[in-house]
Each structure stands twice: as structure tokens, then as C-alpha cells.
Amino acid sequence: MEIQNKIESAASVTQCLHLGRSGERCLRAALEDGFCERHGPDAAWRFNIVARRRLFAVLLAAAVLWPILVDLYHALHH
């Protein structure tokens, strides 16, 4: 009984429709639109938000640490 339920539930889950560069299929489960959450139509927007946040964090860290790095550089080379 349990094996049949697992097989039926596995069969009802559809695979993502995204194809890679070599034609390989994405192995993640598809959402209603046929694509997984990584390859869906709004995935690029979500990635851009994450990329912008990371870029902002790196620039903020560089701005905060810049005076310390400049002082360290001057101390080592003078």
C-alpha cells in the first residue's frame, strides 16, 4: 500500500520544463506554470533582487572598511 502511494505521488509531480545548454532537463518539481521556482518567468526578477542586495552589501562593507585599509596600507609602506 505505501509503495503504491509513493509511486502515485511521484508520478503526479511534474518536472521543470527548463532545458540546460546540453539539453538536460532540470530535476526540480514544477509549479503551476510548468517551471520550478528557479527557472520560472519571475526567477530573473528574484535573482536581480538578490544580486542587488549582495552588491549593495559589498559596496557598503568597502565604504566602511576603506579608511582602515588606507591607514593599514600607509603604515606598512612608510
NORNOR-V726431 format. One record per backbone hydrogen bond with DSSP energy under -0.5 kcal/mol. CO is the residue of the C=O (numbers start at 1). NH is the residue of the N-H. Records with the same first field share a line. If there is no record, write none. Layout:
CO->NH, NH
//
This chain:
1->5
2->6
3->7
4->8
5->9
6->10
7->11
8->12
9->13
12->14
14->30
18->26
20->23
24->20
28->16
31->34
34->17
35->31
36->40
40->43
42->46
43->47
44->48
45->49
46->50
47->51
48->52
49->53
50->54
51->55
52->56
53->57
54->58
55->59
56->60
57->61
58->62
59->63
60->64
61->65
62->66
65->69
66->70
67->71
68->72
69->73
70->74
71->75
72->76
73->77
74->78
//
